[in-house]
């Protein structure tokens, strides 16, 4: 997943490890593994991807497209609140290292 791409999917990590790199790709903003997810900011904000994500090892991912994501958010408001909280925290962390 590259910074600037259209974000139409949310990715859940079933197994594996990825790194999230800063807007200029010079710093690692986060490492995410089993049970984590990424790609939520572009879906929530309807903006291009803010960061680049690279696999550090083989990953098994589940992908949720935009329409499915919107249905899940409507049906499970508590999940929607959690996803938005994670997106806000990650946006702040990315901004601290020179992102967005």
N, C-alpha and C positions, 0 to 999 in steps of 0.2 A: 504494500500500500504506500503510495507516494504522496507527499505534500502537494497540494494544488489539484489533485484529482477530484472528480465528482464523488461525493460520498453517498452511495445509495444502499450500503449494507452495513450491518453491525456484525462483528465477528466475536464468537465465544470460543475460548481456548479449552478444548477438551483435554488435550495433552500437548506438551511442548513448551517452548520458551521464545518470547519475542522481545525486541528492544524498541522503544519509542525514542526517536531522535528529534532534537530541536529543529526549529524552522530552517536553520541553515545546515543541519545535519552534522554539526561539529560536536554536539554533546548528547549523551544519553539522558533523556528525561526520566525514563522509567523502564523497568523490566517487568514483563507480565508473564504469568504462567498458568498452570492448570486452574480452571474455574474463573479466570479473569476474562474481561471483554474489552474490545477497542472498536473505534469507529463511530462511537455514539455522538461525538460533538458535531460532526458533519451532518448527521441525520437530524439532530435536534435543532441545529442552527440553520439548516439548509444552505450551508456554505461549503466551499471546497475543503478538502482535508487539510488540517492545520499542521500535521506532522507526518513523518515517514516512519513506517513500522517495518522492521526486518526480522525474519525468523533467525534465531540463534541455533536452533536445532529443528529436527523434523517436528512439524506441528499437525495435529488433527483438529480442525476448526469446524464449528457449526456456523452457518451464515444465515442471517435474517435479513430479508430484503425490506425496502422502505414500507411497502404496503402491509407486510406481516408485522413489522415493528410497530406501525401505527395501530394495528388491531390489538396487539399485545398491550400497548400503553393504555388503550381505551378500556380494555377488559380488566387490567390489573393496575389500578392507580398507584398502589404501593410500590410496584416495580418501577413505574414511571418516575416516582419521586426519588427512588434510589439511583436510577440512571442519570437523572438531572443533577443530583448531588455529586455523583462521580464526575460528570462532565464539568461542573463548576470547579471542583477541586483540581482536576487535571488542567483546565484552562489557566487557573492561577499558577500552578506549578510550571507550566510551559512558559507563561509570561515572565516568571522569575528568572528563567535562564535565557531570555531574549526571544521567546516565541511570539506568535501573533502580535 
